[in-house]
């Protein structure tokens, strides 16, 4: 998932440009916008395309595990998600966007049963010399899982069910974590290791979303954790 890590830096660059433009003081003040990230964790072969209020999102990366970034003016927006090959609609949803706010949307589920959730991305107060991390469970074929980075055991990451409308208000919260180079582990309810990944680098002051995706036992799109 190297592409996801690289896109983290793109996200930082885009955010910097967004922040700079909002601070410009001239006669043509730009309208404040929301900054949106979309992750495709839906296991179709062709990938997906995103259309917002009838307009396709340009420069999108709707491939499996791909990240897409776009800005949205404040108000209600309809998001349509299509299969990139067949052009058939996968799902649609209408959401409200607030200005100067960041959101992340996740497309996931199983073939023929797509799902979508969205987080509101808020900073941690007094993050200090820590990194901000959160864990999103959009994996298939498993029940509750627990996520751990190194020796850091964060209660909010234990016994997590797959995300739904009832879980996302808590799952979207970032939690302080000690920076460094760490190993991540995801275990099922019986304590069996589902995913492990070495050399996870956390930097002070940065925010990271870790997402469990894929399907247990699937050789093409197995369970894995990407982060951005």
C-alpha positions in Angstrom: 0.0 0.0 0.0 2.9 2.4 -0.7 0.5 4.5 -2.8 -1.6 5.2 0.3 1.5 6.4 2.2 2.6 8.7 -0.7 -0.9 10.1 -0.9 -0.7 11.1 2.7 2.0 13.6 1.7 -0.2 14.8 -1.2 -3.0 15.3 1.3 -0.7 17.5 3.4 0.3 19.5 0.4 -3.3 20.0 -0.7 -4.2 21.0 2.8 -1.4 23.5 2.9 -2.6 25.1 -0.4 -6.2 25.1 0.9 -5.1 26.8 4.1 -3.0 29.4 2.3 -5.8 30.3 -0.1 -8.3 30.8 2.7 -5.9 33.3 4.3 -5.5 35.5 1.3 -6.8 39.0 1.9 -7.9 40.7 -1.3 -11.0 41.9 -3.1 -11.7 38.5 -4.5 -12.1 36.4 -1.3 -12.5 32.7 -2.2 -15.6 31.0 -0.9 -14.5 28.6 1.9 -14.8 25.0 1.0 -14.7 21.6 2.5 -11.8 19.2 1.7 -12.9 15.7 1.0 -10.9 12.4 0.8 -12.4 9.2 -0.5 -11.0 5.7 -0.1 -12.2 2.9 -2.3 -12.3 -0.3 -0.3 -15.1 -1.9 -2.4 -13.8 -5.2 -3.9 -14.9 -4.9 -7.5 -12.4 -5.4 -10.3 -12.8 -2.3 -12.3 -12.7 0.3 -9.6 -15.2 3.1 -9.1 -15.9 6.6 -10.4 -17.3 9.5 -8.3 -19.8 12.0 -9.4 -20.8 15.0 -7.2 -24.0 16.8 -8.1 -23.8 15.5 -11.7 -20.2 16.2 -12.3 -17.5 13.6 -12.3 -14.6 14.2 -9.9 -11.5 14.9 -12.0 -8.2 13.3 -11.2 -9.8 10.7 -9.1 -8.2 7.4 -8.2 -11.1 5.0 -7.9 -9.0 1.8 -8.1 -8.9 -0.7 -5.3 -7.3 1.1 -2.2 -7.1 4.3 -4.2 -7.5 7.7 -2.6 -9.3 10.6 -4.2 -9.3 14.2 -3.1 -11.7 17.0 -4.0 -13.2 20.2 -2.6 -16.9 20.9 -2.0 -18.7 24.1 -1.5 -20.9 24.3 1.6 -24.4 22.7 1.5 -26.0 19.4 0.5 -24.2 17.4 -2.2 -25.2 14.2 -3.9 -22.4 11.7 -4.3 -23.0 9.0 -7.0 -20.6 6.1 -7.1 -20.4 4.0 -10.3 -18.6 0.9 -11.4 -15.9 2.2 -13.7 -16.2 -0.5 -16.3 -20.0 -1.1 -16.6 -21.0 2.4 -15.7 -23.7 0.9 -13.5 -24.5 2.8 -10.3 -23.2 1.1 -7.1 -24.7 3.5 -4.6 -25.6 7.1 -4.0 -25.8 9.3 -0.9 -26.6 13.0 -0.1 -24.5 14.7 2.6 -24.1 18.1 4.0 -20.7 19.8 3.8 -19.5 22.6 6.1 -17.0 25.2 5.0 -13.3 24.8 6.1 -14.0 21.3 7.3 -12.3 18.0 6.3 -14.1 14.8 5.6 -13.1 11.2 4.7 -15.5 8.8 2.9 -15.1 5.1 2.7 -16.6 2.9 0.0 -16.7 -0.7 1.1 -18.8 -3.9 1.5 -19.0 -7.0 -0.6 -19.9 -7.5 -4.3 -23.5 -6.5 -4.8 -23.8 -5.1 -1.2 -21.9 -1.8 -1.2 -21.7 0.4 1.9 -20.6 4.0 2.5 -19.6 5.9 5.6 -18.1 9.3 6.1 -16.0 10.8 8.9 -15.6 14.4 10.0 -11.9 14.9 10.6 -11.2 16.9 13.7 -7.8 17.7 15.3 -6.8 16.5 18.7 -6.6 19.2 21.3 -3.1 19.5 22.8 -1.6 16.8 20.6 1.9 18.0 21.6 4.7 15.7 20.6 2.3 12.9 19.7 0.9 11.6 16.4 -2.9 11.5 16.0 -4.2 8.0 14.9 -7.6 6.3 14.3 -8.7 2.9 13.2 -11.5 2.2 10.7 -12.8 -1.3 10.2 -14.2 -1.9 6.8 -12.9 -5.5 6.4 -15.1 -8.4 5.4 -15.4 -12.0 6.7 -14.5 -11.1 10.2 -16.4 -10.1 13.3 -14.9 -7.8 15.9 -11.2 -7.0 15.7 -8.6 -5.3 17.8 -5.9 -3.0 16.4 -2.6 -2.3 18.1 0.6 -0.3 17.2 3.7 -1.6 18.8 3.1 -1.9 22.6 0.5 0.9 22.6 -2.9 -0.5 23.5 -5.6 2.1 22.9 -9.0 1.1 24.4 -10.9 2.7 21.5 -9.3 0.3 19.1 -10.3 -2.9 20.9 -13.2 -5.2 19.9 -14.2 -3.1 16.9 -17.1 -4.2 14.7 -17.3 -3.3 11.0 -18.2 0.3 10.7 -21.8 1.4 10.3 -23.8 4.6 10.9 -24.0 3.7 14.6 -20.2 3.3 15.1 -18.7 6.1 13.0 -19.2 8.9 15.5 -16.7 7.2 17.8 -14.5 5.6 15.2 -13.8 9.0 13.5 -12.0 10.3 16.6 -8.2 10.6 16.4 -6.3 9.5 19.5 -2.7 10.5 20.6 0.0 7.9 20.0 3.7 7.9 20.6 5.6 8.6 17.3 8.3 6.2 16.0 8.8 3.2 13.8 6.3 0.5 14.9 4.6 -2.8 13.9 0.9 -2.9 13.6 -1.2 -5.9 14.5 -4.9 -6.8 14.0 -6.4 -9.7 15.9 -9.8 -11.3 15.9 -12.0 -12.0 18.9 -10.1 -15.2 19.6 -6.7 -13.5 19.6 -5.7 -14.9 16.2 -3.5 -12.5 14.2 -5.3 -11.4 11.0 -2.8 -8.8 9.8 0.6 -7.7 10.7 2.7 -5.0 9.1 6.2 -3.7 10.0 8.0 -0.4 9.7 5.0 1.9 10.2 6.4 5.4 10.7 4.5 7.9 12.8 5.7 11.5 13.0 5.0 14.0 15.7 2.1 16.3 14.8 0.8 14.2 11.9 -2.5 12.5 11.6 -3.0 9.0 10.3 -6.0 6.9 9.4 -5.5 3.1 9.5 -8.1 1.1 7.6 -8.7 -2.6 7.7 -10.0 -3.6 4.3 -10.3 -6.7 2.0 -11.9 -10.0 2.8 -10.6 -12.8 5.0 -9.6 -15.8 2.9 -9.7 -13.9 -0.4 -6.5 -14.5 -2.4 -7.1 -11.5 -4.7 -8.1 -8.9 -2.1 -7.1 -10.3 1.3 -7.4 -8.5 4.6 -4.8 -5.8 4.9 -4.3 -2.5 6.7 -3.6 0.6 4.7 -2.8 4.0 6.2 -2.8 7.6 5.0 
